[in-house]
């Protein structure tokens, strides 16, 4: 009996240390979008509210990620040509978002948050 109580106490302590009981869905709620030379890949995604999207620059040209419509306040990344994940956005509000690269007017993507 004492062993079970000790084990239960240990599990509670570990749970508190790693996020206070965060569910597996909370931990794995991340998507990656490639930001290439004149494209987003994928250019349409459907995600759950609370999902974080990492924008990974893979091209050689300057790009940014800018919200042009959708719920909540405005957001935009800096303009850069550095490769790698240069911007992350957590989508908290449900709805439909339209994102663009303001440097390249044909670079567009849609995010549906449910």
VENQUITA-V798565 format. One record per residue. N is the residue number from 0. PHI is phi in degrees with one decimal (999 if undefined). NEAR is the number of other C-alpha atoms within 12 Angstrom. Layout:
n->N phi->PHI near->NEAR
n->N phi->PHI near->NEAR
//
This chain:
n->0 phi->999 near->7
n->1 phi->-63.4 near->8
n->2 phi->-62.6 near->9
n->3 phi->-63.9 near->10
n->4 phi->-64.9 near->11
n->5 phi->-64.4 near->12
n->6 phi->-63.7 near->13
n->7 phi->-62.3 near->14
n->8 phi->-63.4 near->14
n->9 phi->-63.6 near->14
n->10 phi->-63.3 near->16
n->11 phi->-64.1 near->16
n->12 phi->-64.9 near->15
n->13 phi->-64.4 near->15
n->14 phi->-59.4 near->16
n->15 phi->-64.2 near->13
n->16 phi->-68.1 near->12
n->17 phi->-96.9 near->15
n->18 phi->133.1 near->14
n->19 phi->64.5 near->14
n->20 phi->89.9 near->16
n->21 phi->-61.9 near->15
n->22 phi->-78.6 near->12
n->23 phi->-61.5 near->12
n->24 phi->-63.5 near->15
n->25 phi->-65.0 near->18
n->26 phi->-72.2 near->16
n->27 phi->-98.5 near->16
n->28 phi->-83.3 near->22
n->29 phi->-143.2 near->24
n->30 phi->-125.8 near->27
n->31 phi->-120.1 near->29
n->32 phi->-120.8 near->31
n->33 phi->-79.8 near->31
n->34 phi->-111.9 near->41
n->35 phi->-102.2 near->31
n->36 phi->-74.0 near->25
n->37 phi->78.6 near->27
n->38 phi->-158.3 near->31
n->39 phi->-107.6 near->32
n->40 phi->-137.4 near->25
n->41 phi->-75.5 near->21
n->42 phi->-95.5 near->26
n->43 phi->-142.3 near->24
n->44 phi->-136.8 near->26
n->45 phi->-122.9 near->23
n->46 phi->-134.7 near->28
n->47 phi->-88.3 near->25
n->48 phi->-56.7 near->24
n->49 phi->95.8 near->21
n->50 phi->-75.3 near->28
n->51 phi->-96.8 near->27
n->52 phi->-109.8 near->31
n->53 phi->-98.8 near->25
n->54 phi->-100.0 near->39
n->55 phi->-106.8 near->31
n->56 phi->-71.4 near->34
n->57 phi->-120.9 near->25
n->58 phi->-94.7 near->23
n->59 phi->-106.8 near->15
n->60 phi->-95.1 near->20
n->61 phi->-66.2 near->25
n->62 phi->-146.6 near->37
n->63 phi->-147.4 near->38
n->64 phi->-125.1 near->43
n->65 phi->-131.8 near->31
n->66 phi->-78.8 near->26
n->67 phi->-107.7 near->23
n->68 phi->-160.1 near->21
n->69 phi->134.3 near->22
n->70 phi->-70.1 near->20
n->71 phi->79.5 near->16
n->72 phi->-75.9 near->14
n->73 phi->-75.5 near->17
n->74 phi->-153.1 near->23
n->75 phi->-159.2 near->24
n->76 phi->-84.9 near->28
n->77 phi->-76.6 near->21
n->78 phi->-88.3 near->22
n->79 phi->-153.4 near->28
n->80 phi->-113.7 near->22
n->81 phi->-70.6 near->21
n->82 phi->-74.7 near->21
n->83 phi->110.5 near->20
n->84 phi->-76.3 near->26
n->85 phi->-105.2 near->27
n->86 phi->-156.0 near->28
n->87 phi->-131.5 near->26
n->88 phi->-135.8 near->30
n->89 phi->-94.5 near->25
n->90 phi->-91.6 near->33
n->91 phi->-92.8 near->24
n->92 phi->-96.3 near->22
n->93 phi->-72.3 near->20
n->94 phi->139.1 near->20
n->95 phi->-111.9 near->26
n->96 phi->-114.5 near->32
n->97 phi->-116.6 near->26
n->98 phi->-118.9 near->35
n->99 phi->-141.0 near->31
n->100 phi->-102.4 near->33
n->101 phi->-71.9 near->22
n->102 phi->-79.3 near->22
n->103 phi->-125.9 near->22
n->104 phi->-62.1 near->18
n->105 phi->-92.4 near->16
n->106 phi->-84.8 near->27
n->107 phi->-136.0 near->31
n->108 phi->-150.0 near->31
n->109 phi->-122.4 near->27
n->110 phi->-124.9 near->38
n->111 phi->-107.2 near->25
n->112 phi->-110.7 near->25
n->113 phi->-115.0 near->17
//
